[in-house]
Amino acid sequence: MTGVTHYMKKEGFVVTLAPMSTAVYTDEEDATPTQHMRNEFVKWRKHNINGVDCDLLDMADSMLLQWYSGFDAALCQNHKDPLACACDNIELADYPNIYNNTVDPKVPGIFYKYYDADAFGGNMYPQTWPARCQACGKNTIMPNGTRMDLPCYRPGDDWFMPGNVTSHPDLVTSHNDHMKNYTETYMVDGKPGFPYWWPQNMTQVSKCPRSLDCPDWRYHNEKPYSRQMKLLKKLSTVFDLDKLSIGFETLGVDVVVQ
């Protein structure tokens, strides 16, 4: 990329870089033995092109940082900050990390979520759903930076088995039996409850906001937006911030907010 930029600039072109969030997030060199800390645009910016020492970030006319777009779990496993991928953002009252589909247990939940498990997809009706940064399953990062197993569902809700019902008609019978049993045993005020379900063996990965690749949020126990300021200060040592633009993702795919 440095070479391409070098020759484009020689021909008079304007060069704009648009890296993912984890491709440019610090000025620090990767000191981990596994070298899994990404930050490629910074790490590999300097090259000698036909006898000319070139720096990609110096030559580029502008750079657009795409926050939220480049999550990589390896960074969370190797990052020295235990809160880099923790779900420790300051929530808004109407924008929770975990959506509760049963706030009023007398009213059946209407929130559904598309699932993709075991090469099959469809709609699921969970009681709660980690809509944003909080993952669920084995060895999950918690808001305080520690790890633990965090169940994705209420015990008994994982009665749904993903599969091709055309090839395996027994699944239809199984699902019908489990749904009937659920509504007869899960009671609300003495009446049959809504048949929620979560596909067996499915977990949920973490999404933004995480301070590592979503620094433009407010996080607990620190000044508002201080993560953003620290990131930009670090990048200013390797890139002229006058050439920097930042892209903010909108809520186009957030069905809860919609």
MARTORVO-573543 format. One record per residue (C-alpha): x, y, z. Coordinates in Angstrom, 3 decimals. Last residue first. Example, Ala and Ser with C-alpha at 12.3 -4.5 7.8 and 13.67 -1.06 7.14 Angstrom:
BEGIN
x,y,z
13.670,-1.060,7.140
12.300,-4.500,7.800
//
This chain:
BEGIN
x,y,z
-35.753,1.181,14.976
-33.850,1.270,18.259
-34.449,-2.449,18.850
-33.807,-3.354,15.226
-30.300,-1.903,15.275
-29.180,-2.316,11.676
-29.473,1.318,10.600
-28.241,2.698,13.924
-25.557,4.923,12.461
-21.856,4.227,12.256
-19.589,7.214,12.871
-16.873,8.017,10.341
-13.922,10.097,11.513
-11.835,12.439,9.376
-8.105,13.086,9.717
-5.797,15.232,7.602
-5.396,17.923,10.269
-4.618,15.044,12.626
-1.178,14.677,11.057
-0.249,11.028,11.565
2.350,9.143,13.597
2.553,11.144,16.839
-1.008,12.444,16.402
-2.215,8.848,16.618
-1.450,8.736,20.341
-3.319,11.981,21.008
-6.269,10.735,18.959
-6.503,7.553,21.006
-6.217,9.397,24.322
-8.951,11.861,23.303
-11.319,9.082,22.288
-10.725,7.165,25.486
-11.391,10.388,27.450
-14.853,10.587,25.898
-16.510,11.294,29.259
-14.013,11.270,32.151
-13.322,7.842,33.592
-14.915,5.406,36.034
-17.544,4.118,33.582
-17.249,4.604,29.837
-18.631,7.265,27.520
-18.604,6.395,23.822
-16.371,7.649,20.997
-13.675,5.060,21.683
-15.489,2.265,19.824
-12.650,0.011,18.612
-10.815,-0.590,21.880
-13.441,1.068,24.104
-16.021,-1.553,23.248
-19.432,-0.297,22.152
-19.788,-2.197,19.896
-20.321,-5.903,19.462
-19.499,-9.009,21.481
-20.374,-12.461,20.242
-23.562,-14.372,21.022
-23.767,-18.101,21.663
-25.758,-20.827,19.933
-25.579,-24.418,21.187
-29.372,-24.891,21.104
-31.436,-22.193,19.436
-33.154,-19.849,21.957
-36.892,-19.964,22.514
-39.728,-18.051,24.098
-43.107,-19.721,24.262
-45.327,-17.011,25.860
-46.560,-18.111,29.261
-49.608,-20.177,30.122
-51.703,-18.543,32.867
-51.333,-18.729,36.638
-49.934,-15.240,36.910
-47.317,-16.135,34.300
-46.735,-19.881,33.801
-43.871,-21.728,32.161
-44.986,-25.372,32.498
-47.880,-25.608,30.049
-46.527,-23.099,27.530
-43.151,-24.826,27.560
-44.598,-28.345,27.153
-46.558,-27.266,24.087
-43.478,-25.576,22.617
-41.358,-28.668,23.299
-43.883,-30.980,21.644
-44.234,-28.725,18.613
-40.469,-28.414,18.283
-39.957,-32.178,18.498
-42.689,-32.894,15.952
-41.216,-30.375,13.553
-37.725,-31.736,14.197
-38.922,-35.229,13.264
-39.460,-33.882,9.759
-35.689,-34.036,9.232
-34.942,-33.322,5.574
-37.725,-30.762,5.309
-37.166,-29.511,8.857
-33.574,-28.560,8.034
-31.933,-27.891,11.359
-31.626,-25.686,14.398
-32.883,-27.370,17.599
-35.196,-25.234,19.760
-35.416,-26.240,23.418
-32.929,-23.577,24.562
-35.434,-21.760,26.782
-35.259,-24.320,29.595
-32.843,-22.390,31.779
-33.141,-18.701,30.870
-30.825,-17.849,28.002
-27.349,-16.724,27.004
-25.594,-18.031,30.091
-22.442,-16.101,31.105
-19.352,-18.227,31.746
-16.723,-15.988,33.326
-13.992,-13.532,32.443
-12.864,-10.417,34.325
-12.745,-6.938,32.794
-15.262,-5.307,35.163
-17.962,-5.246,32.471
-17.576,-9.019,31.874
-15.534,-10.767,29.191
-17.068,-14.159,28.389
-15.282,-17.457,28.934
-18.194,-19.584,27.657
-21.449,-18.070,26.430
-22.725,-14.515,26.238
-21.380,-11.313,24.723
-22.119,-7.833,26.077
-21.322,-5.083,23.591
-24.705,-4.562,21.978
-28.035,-6.361,21.743
-27.350,-8.988,24.366
-30.892,-10.471,24.116
-33.331,-11.342,26.858
-36.414,-13.538,26.810
-35.396,-14.803,23.389
-37.750,-15.229,20.410
-35.752,-16.708,17.520
-36.132,-16.224,13.802
-34.356,-18.296,11.207
-30.952,-19.563,10.160
-29.210,-22.844,9.560
-25.484,-23.572,9.103
-25.213,-24.850,12.709
-26.520,-21.547,14.048
-27.545,-18.288,12.380
-30.203,-16.421,14.332
-32.557,-13.639,13.365
-33.928,-11.887,16.421
-37.480,-11.331,17.527
-38.938,-8.664,19.779
-42.681,-9.043,20.311
-42.641,-10.397,23.827
-45.961,-11.605,25.160
-47.631,-9.079,27.486
-48.289,-10.137,31.066
-44.564,-10.414,31.766
-44.143,-6.646,31.298
-40.398,-6.112,30.971
-40.232,-9.493,29.247
-38.174,-8.859,26.105
-35.302,-7.399,28.069
-32.644,-5.927,25.778
-29.115,-6.232,27.082
-26.781,-3.334,26.348
-29.561,-0.848,26.981
-30.513,2.134,24.791
-33.644,3.698,26.290
-32.157,4.452,29.709
-28.783,5.302,28.234
-25.888,3.056,29.106
-22.458,4.170,30.305
-20.060,1.759,28.636
-18.422,-1.033,30.601
-18.972,-3.948,28.226
-15.334,-4.961,28.412
-13.226,-5.104,25.259
-10.345,-2.817,26.210
-11.228,-3.136,29.910
-8.469,-5.649,30.722
-5.901,-3.260,29.165
-2.821,-5.279,28.154
-4.488,-6.450,24.958
-3.782,-10.073,24.008
-7.149,-11.813,24.369
-9.142,-8.725,23.400
-6.982,-8.160,20.329
-7.520,-11.766,19.264
-11.282,-11.113,19.306
-11.010,-8.851,16.259
-13.403,-5.926,15.813
-12.885,-3.800,12.709
-15.908,-1.646,11.992
-16.954,0.196,15.137
-14.879,3.322,14.331
-14.120,3.913,10.684
-11.177,6.309,10.680
-11.017,8.253,7.424
-7.525,9.277,6.379
-6.371,12.187,4.245
-3.671,13.312,1.853
-1.591,10.174,2.283
2.174,10.645,1.988
2.941,11.007,5.700
0.770,8.045,6.706
2.336,5.782,4.079
5.893,6.676,5.030
8.424,6.378,2.215
12.217,6.046,2.114
13.205,6.238,-1.579
15.663,3.728,-3.020
13.156,1.964,-5.243
10.453,2.106,-2.551
11.924,1.865,0.944
9.083,1.164,3.362
7.440,2.750,6.408
3.727,2.323,7.163
3.835,-1.328,8.234
3.019,-0.987,11.950
0.880,2.125,11.618
-1.411,0.883,8.849
-1.373,-2.611,10.329
-2.732,-1.801,13.798
-3.320,-5.561,14.192
-2.471,-6.753,17.715
-1.937,-10.391,16.780
1.870,-10.375,16.839
1.900,-13.702,18.710
4.798,-12.782,20.980
3.098,-9.478,21.914
5.082,-6.247,21.562
3.056,-4.737,18.744
4.433,-1.231,18.271
2.505,1.612,19.874
1.054,4.506,17.876
-2.493,3.368,18.566
-5.865,2.670,16.905
-5.225,2.311,13.180
-6.018,-1.130,11.730
-8.422,-1.875,14.573
-10.936,0.734,13.396
-10.912,-0.390,9.790
-8.759,1.681,7.470
-10.020,4.288,4.996
-6.983,5.945,3.409
-7.360,8.842,0.967
-4.828,9.482,-1.776
-5.035,12.468,-4.153
-3.386,11.775,-7.502
-0.525,13.767,-8.997
1.314,10.976,-10.795
4.085,10.911,-8.185
1.347,10.727,-5.506
-0.059,7.603,-7.130
3.426,6.097,-7.252
4.052,6.542,-3.534
0.505,5.475,-2.595
0.910,2.188,-4.454
4.270,1.624,-2.767
2.897,2.332,0.699
0.000,0.000,0.000
//
